[in-house]
Amino acid sequence: MWTDEIVEEIHRIREKYAEFFNYDLDAIFASLRKNEGAEKS
């Protein structure tokens, strides 16, 4: 079966990110919003 290495990497990163925040969606969302504002500066 063919797998896309880029998609697999994104899945690994997403899993580590969620694990870092103990799978707390509010904390993940707050972090993403904070990072979104930092990119525009």
RODO-2510 file (C-alpha; in nm, 4 decimals, decimal comma):
residues 41
     n   res          X          Y          Z
     1     m     0,0000     0,0000     0,0000
     2     w     0,1273     0,3461    -0,0919
     3     t     0,1696     0,6016     0,1864
     4     d     0,2411     0,9689     0,1580
     5     e     0,5438     1,0536     0,3725
     6     i     0,4401     1,4171     0,4114
     7     v     0,0937     1,3265     0,5366
     8     e     0,2441     1,0708     0,7758
     9     e     0,4811     1,3349     0,9115
    10     i     0,1934     1,5797     0,9638
    11     h     0,0045     1,3113     1,1560
    12     r     0,3083     1,2467     1,3801
    13     i     0,3555     1,6177     1,4481
    14     r    -0,0147     1,6669     1,5201
    15     e    -0,0115     1,3754     1,7638
    16     k     0,2956     1,5107     1,9490
    17     y     0,1381     1,8569     1,9652
    18     a    -0,1841     1,7179     2,1124
    19     e     0,0089     1,5014     2,3572
    20     f     0,2110     1,8048     2,4709
    21     f    -0,1143     1,9738     2,5750
    22     n    -0,2486     1,6525     2,7299
    23     y    -0,5131     1,6412     2,4549
    24     d    -0,6826     1,9494     2,6036
    25     l    -0,8581     2,1110     2,3078
    26     d    -0,8961     2,4464     2,4840
    27     a    -0,5197     2,4599     2,5492
    28     i    -0,4382     2,3514     2,1933
    29     f    -0,6739     2,6140     2,0498
    30     a    -0,5288     2,8874     2,2741
    31     s    -0,1770     2,7950     2,1634
    32     l    -0,2730     2,8005     1,7969
    33     r    -0,4415     3,1396     1,8342
    34     k    -0,1343     3,2784     2,0127
    35     n     0,0972     3,1459     1,7410
    36     e    -0,1303     3,2841     1,4690
    37     g    -0,0882     3,6347     1,6083
    38     a     0,2883     3,5948     1,6374
    39     e     0,3229     3,5142     1,2653
    40     k     0,1572     3,8383     1,1586
    41     s     0,4011     4,0568     1,3535
***
